[in-house]
Amino acid sequence: MESIVPKANQLPAENEIGSEVRHNWAKQEVERIHSLPLLELVFRAAAVHRQYHDPSEVQVCSLLSIKTGGCPEDCGYCSQSVHYDTGVKVEPLLPFEEVIEKARRAKEAGATRFCMGAAWREVRDNRDFDRVLEMVRAVNDLGLEVCATLGMITENQAKKLKDAGLYAYNHNVDTSEGFYKKIISTRTYEDRLKTIEATRKADITVCCGGIIGMGESTDDRIAMLMTLANLDPHPESVPINALVPIEGTPLENQKPVSAWEFARMIATARILMPRSMVRLSAGRLQLSQEAQALCFLAGANSIFAGDRLLTTSNPAFDEDEELLSALGLKPRKPFQVDGSAGLR
C-alpha cells in the first residue's frame, strides 16, 4: 500500500515542513509529505520532533479495561462487540480497589499516564459512572495523569470527569470519514467529532487517533490525518494504531501492516501535528525493536506499556524498560505541557 515515490523536484521544500503549527492542511500538501521517500520523510519528521520536543523523552502510558465485553457497537475490529463471537466474556465494572491497585503498580513500573477503558457505547448518568468518577479521583491522587475512554460523552459528563481530576479523554476517529461506514454502522463519524468537541469544552486534553490496516486506501489514511491535523487545537495525544486482527471479527483475515507503513504514518503525523504526543500504540507487539526505534526516530514519543491493551497483547513493562534503556530514552514526567519545549 506504499505510495509512489515522487521525483526529486516534486519534494516539498524543507522550509515548508515544521515551520509553524497549522490547522489548514490541504490534501495535496499531505499527500506530498506522506509520499516522500521513507528515509527522507523520517529525517524531516525527526527535525520537527526536535524542534518541539525533547527527543530523549517518551511518555509511558498504561491501559486497563475496567469494564470488558458486551459493547452494543459493531466496530469491525473490536473483540468486545456483542455482534461477534470472539471468546471475550462480558464482565462488570471492576471493583474500585482492584483498579487503584493496578494504577499503583503501573506507576511503580514507570507509567506516568493511566488510562481506563470501558466497553460502553456511551456514558450514562448512573451508579457505574459515579464509580468511575471515584476511580478518577483516586488515580489522580496517585500523581498519575488520568485518561479515560468510555464511549460517547456529553459536555456535562465531561465536566464531571474534569472536576474529578481527569487529564485526558480518548476518543478515536478510527479512519477517514469516507471509509468509516465500512467499519462501523452503529455510530456516525459526526458522533465521534461531537464527543471530541464536548471534551474540549470541558477543558480536558484530547487523545484522538486512528487505526491502519483495516483495508483502507492510502487516500483514507491521508484523509484521517487531515481530520486530526485540521482540528484547532490539535489533539494533545495522537495514537497511531495498527490493526491487531482478532478471530471472530469481520477483519480477522486482514494482512498486518508493515513496519514501513507504521513509520510513515508516525512521521507524517509528527510533521502535521508538531506539538502533539504521537503514540506508537496497538500493533507494537508485531514490530521488532529495530522497527520501534525507527518509529521513535520518526517522531513517536508515547507508548502503551504493560502486557495487555484492553483485550490484546502488548510488550511487558520490563521489555519496554530494556528497549528504552538501549535507545537512551527516559520516561517523560507527568503533567508537562505538550510540545512546550524542544532542542533547537
Buried (B, 14 or more C-beta within 10 A) or exposed (E): BEBEEBEEEEBBEEEEBBEEBBEEBEEEBBBBBBBBEBEBBBBBBBBBBBBBBBBEBBBBBBBBBBBBBBBBBBBBBBBBBBBBEBEBEEBEBBEBEEBBEBBBEBBEBBBBBBBBBBBBBBBEEEEBBEBBBBBBBBBBEEEBBBBBBBBBBBBEBBBBBBEBBBBBBBBBBBBBBBBBEBBBEEBEBEBBBBBBBBBBBBEBBBBBBBBBBBBBEBBBBBBBBBBBBBBEBBBBBBBBBBBBBBEEBBBEEBEBBBBEBBBBBBBBBBBBBBBBBBBBBBBBBBBEEEBBBBBBBBBBBBBBBBEBBBBEEBBBBEBBBEBBEEBEBBBBEBEBEBBEEBEE
